[in-house]
Amino acid sequence: MARTVDIESYIDQRPISAYQWLLVAICFLVVVADGMDVAIMGFVTPPILQDWGVSRAAFGLVISAAPFGLVFGALLAGPSSDRFGRKPVLVVSVLAFAVLTLLAAFAATPGEMAGLRFLAGMGMGAAMPNTTTLLSEYAPLRRRALMITVMFTGFNLGSALIGFAAGALVPIYGWRSVMVLGGAVPLALVPILVLVLPESARLLALRGAPPSRIAATLGRVTGSRFAGDEAFVSAEPPLATRTPIGVLFSPGFGAVTAALWLTYFMGLLVIYLLTGWLPTLMKDGGVSISTAVNVTAMFQIGGTVGAVLVGWVMDRTRPAPVIAAAYAGGALFVLLVAVSGLLAPALAALVFAAGFCMSGAQTGLNAFAPGCYPTAARATGVSWMLGMGRFGSIVGSLVGGTLLSLGWGFSAILSLLAVPALCAAVAILLTQARRGISAPVEAAAHRTGH
């Protein structure tokens, strides 16, 4: 009689293999490339405006094109990944934003640039949820949050790297060289993804793939040897619907889906408003632009450190309360920044702490979300959370400008940001209301003792 292998339990029971760490590294590099291309326009806009002789208002469509593309890409990627597989959708998405960013280097008008940036944004929006989903399905539960949060630190690194590259390349080679670099890096990753990236063994089992194929895939990742005639299963509760989008709103999942969307939306609203407008708020308050930029950079540095630490703690206790505590800490430190004022000696430290908590919580949420959905709808659940949450980034950017135009100052705007941060803290706790149903993957893993 063929041996039955529960794929998740098997991964959880074994030591982490070198191949699993390689998978973390590959996904990290994809996120680095994603971070580069998401941030790239912020660094090349000034020389483009000068080169093309267009106003900031006229160029606004180009700036907003990629964020809207990110939304649509995320919403399309999840159902596609749950239907066609994690690997092919990830490869196509990386190839798409690589090629489209290269083409944008040769754009001649704002209209051309906006169209290319929108399509590139769709590729970027599709890449992030697929790396998250695939890595979550090969990471053992005891290290899952840490491995995913480490992967997500690549986003900040990529954003920083393209900034440094722009500073070096633009004066010599012009802004188009930065776009070429932004497309060349992900393009170089495509062959690696094709040759090295595995398909999700759990998705293969769910789709009824031949045991020999699942054995080869799972064996390669875990460093194990299978006979090839095992019965591979992904033991999860039966679903009320077979469509991935339907699962998100089916009994036991609908409330969790709403809570995740609300949490992610509120978190990004705070982060984008703060990072996007803090330098302007500080400059308007009489602080030099160099000091304003350096203080704002402390938010990103704090977020990178916070992401790793929050992930580490999540693996050692219940993750939702950890994320909620981080969001609540973010609300506290943002409020302290507001009441301390621009001349506070500890301003940089407080901004660092705010970034530590807010970005740490937001990255931790990326690690938490995959466990809230079954394999059949996991990519859809993660990608739709990211897609809906992206509206928070758009709203945050718009609200900041609106409040400034109404005469709101530094302290008033930052004090207001404590409210959505607290909303995020409360919303993430709502995912625990029906935990046994809404998080079948984590619950099943805990029942096995891992």
C-alpha positions, -999 to 999 in steps of 0.1 A, spaced: 0 0 0 14 34 -10 25 57 18 4 88 24 25 120 28 9 152 41 30 178 24 27 205 50 34 182 79 63 167 61 79 201 55 73 212 91 89 180 105 121 182 86 152 205 91 153 235 67 173 225 36 198 245 17 173 246 -12 147 262 10 172 289 20 180 293 -17 143 298 -23 143 326 3 173 342 -15 156 340 -49 123 355 -37 144 382 -18 160 391 -51 126 393 -69 114 417 -41 146 438 -45 139 442 -82 103 450 -74 114 476 -49 137 491 -74 111 495 -101 83 507 -77 106 535 -64 123 544 -97 101 572 -108 107 592 -77 144 595 -86 141 601 -124 112 625 -124 132 657 -118 156 651 -148 126 640 -169 107 672 -162 138 692 -172 144 671 -203 108 672 -216 99 706 -203 66 696 -188 50 707 -155 46 686 -124 9 687 -128 11 674 -164 35 646 -152 11 636 -124 -5 609 -146 29 592 -151 36 592 -113 2 576 -105 2 551 -134 24 524 -117 5 525 -83 -28 519 -102 -11 492 -122 0 476 -89 -36 473 -78 -48 457 -110 -18 434 -112 -24 421 -76 -61 415 -82 -54 396 -114 -24 376 -102 -40 357 -73 -67 340 -92 -43 333 -121 -17 318 -97 -43 296 -80 -54 284 -114 -22 281 -135 4 278 -107 27 300 -87 58 296 -109 45 305 -143 26 336 -131 57 347 -111 80 342 -141 56 361 -165 51 389 -140 89 395 -135 95 393 -173 67 417 -179 79 445 -156 115 440 -167 107 444 -204 82 473 -198 107 492 -177 133 488 -204 108 501 -229 100 530 -207 137 541 -210 129 549 -246 95 567 -241 93 600 -258 61 615 -243 44 615 -209 15 595 -225 38 568 -236 56 567 -202 22 565 -184 10 536 -204 43 517 -200 44 524 -162 8 512 -158 16 479 -175 49 476 -156 30 482 -124 7 453 -132 37 431 -134 51 444 -101 17 440 -84 16 403 -96 52 395 -84 49 403 -47 19 381 -38 33 352 -57 67 353 -40 48 355 -6 25 326 -14 52 303 -29 76 309 0 49 304 26 41 270 11 77 258 14 86 274 47 81 254 79 56 270 103 83 274 130 103 298 107 77 309 82 71 345 95 109 351 98 116 338 63 89 359 47 98 391 66 134 386 57 123 383 21 103 415 23 133 435 36 145 433 0 119 459 -10 135 487 11 169 476 -1 158 477 -37 143 512 -32 175 524 -17 198 508 -44 180 525 -73 183 558 -55 220 554 -51 223 542 -87 203 572 -99 226 596 -80 256 581 -98 241 575 -133 219 605 -140 247 632 -140 268 611 -165 244 590 -186 210 607 -180 177 594 -166 172 568 -193 202 548 -180 184 544 -146 154 529 -164 176 505 -183 191 494 -150 157 490 -135 147 467 -163 180 448 -167 181 436 -130 147 417 -131 154 405 -166 186 388 -154 165 370 -128 141 354 -153 164 325 -163 171 318 -126 134 317 -119 128 293 -149 156 269 -140 156 269 -102 121 280 -89 99 250 -80 61 249 -83 42 246 -51 40 209 -42 8 216 -22 -9 231 -52 3 202 -74 -13 177 -49 -45 197 -49 -46 197 -87 -41 159 -89 -6 160 -105 12 127 -109 29 114 -77 62 112 -95 61 149 -103 52 159 -68 79 135 -54 106 150 -76 95 186 -67 92 181 -30 123 159 -29 144 185 -46 133 212 -22 135 193 11 166 171 1 145 139 5 141 108 -17 107 94 -25 98 63 -44 75 83 -66 44 62 -59 34 79 -26 0 94 -21 7 131 -16 -20 151 1 -26 187 13 -49 180 42 -74 209 45 -110 213 54 -135 210 24 -145 243 9 -180 256 3 -169 268 -32 -143 258 -57 -136 293 -71 -107 311 -53 -125 344 -52 -156 327 -38 -135 312 -10 -125 347 2 -161 355 10 -174 320 19 -185 312 55 -155 313 79 -134 334 55 -154 365 47 -149 383 80 -112 374 80 -109 388 44 -125 421 54 -103 424 85 -71 418 65 -81 443 38 -89 469 65 -56 463 83 -35 465 52 -53 496 39 -49 515 72 -12 505 75 -3 516 40 -23 549 45 -1 558 75 32 546 59 27 564 25 14 596 40 42 597 65 71 588 41 57 608 12 50 641 30 72 641 61 101 658 43 77 685 30 61 690 64 96 694 80 108 717 54 77 739 58 84 739 95 118 755 89 140 724 89 167 721 61 158 697 33 189 676 40 179 671 77 143 664 66 154 637 42 178 621 67 152 620 94 126 605 70 152 578 60 152 567 97 116 555 91 128 531 64 158 519 84 136 513 114 111 494 92 138 471 80 149 462 115 114 460 127 103 436 100 129 410 109 123 413 147 85 412 143 88 381 121 111 364 147 86 371 175 57 359 154 73 325 150 74 321 188 39 331 198 5 339 184 12 362 154 -19 384 153 -14 399 188 22 406 179 12 425 147 -15 443 167 10 454 193 33 467 166 6 487 150 -4 501 184 33 510 191 33 527 157 3 548 167 21 558 200 54 568 184 37 587 156 18 606 183 50 612 202 66 626 170 36 650 166 37 663 202 75 665 205 78 688 175 104 694 149 130 707 173 129 676 196 164 662 201 149 627 199 130 633 167 151 609 146 149 582 172 111 586 174 108 584 136 130 553 137 107 538 163 76 547 143 91 530 113 101 500 134 66 494 145 45 504 115 66 488 87 74 459 110 37 453 115 29 457 78 56 432 68 44 409 95 9 410 80 24 398 47 37 368 65 5 362 85 -20 364 56 -10 332 37 -19 311 67 -55 325 67 -64 308 35 -63 272 21 -40 263 -8 -68 266 -34 -73 303 -27 -40 313 -9 -25 333 -38 -59 350 -44 -63 358 -7 -28 373 -4 -29 392 -37 -63 407 -31 -52 419 3 -22 436 -13 -44 450 -41 -71 464 -18 -44 477 6 -28 496 -23 -57 519 -23 -45 529 12 -12 541 -3 -31 561 -29 -54 576 -3 -25 584 20 -7 603 -7 -38 622 -17 -48 630 19 -14 644 27 -16 669 -1 -52 678 7 -45 685 44 -15 706 35 -36 726 11 -61 732 39 -33 746 61 -28 716 84 7 716 99 32 690 111 17 682 145 -19 681 134 -13 658 104 8 633 124 -16 633 153 -43 623 129 -23 594 117 -25 577 151 -62 569 144 -57 546 113 -27 530 130 -50 521 160 -77 509 135 -51 485 120 -43 472 154 -79 464 162 -87 450 127 -59 424 128 -73 410 161 -107 405 144 -90 377 122 -89 356 154 -127 356 159 -131 323 140 -95 311 139 -102 274 137 -121 279 104 -103 309 89 -68 297 94 -69 260 85 -33 258 74 -19 271 107 -44 253 128 -36 220 111 1 226 116 -3 233 153 -24 201 157 6 182 145 28 198 172 49 220 150 
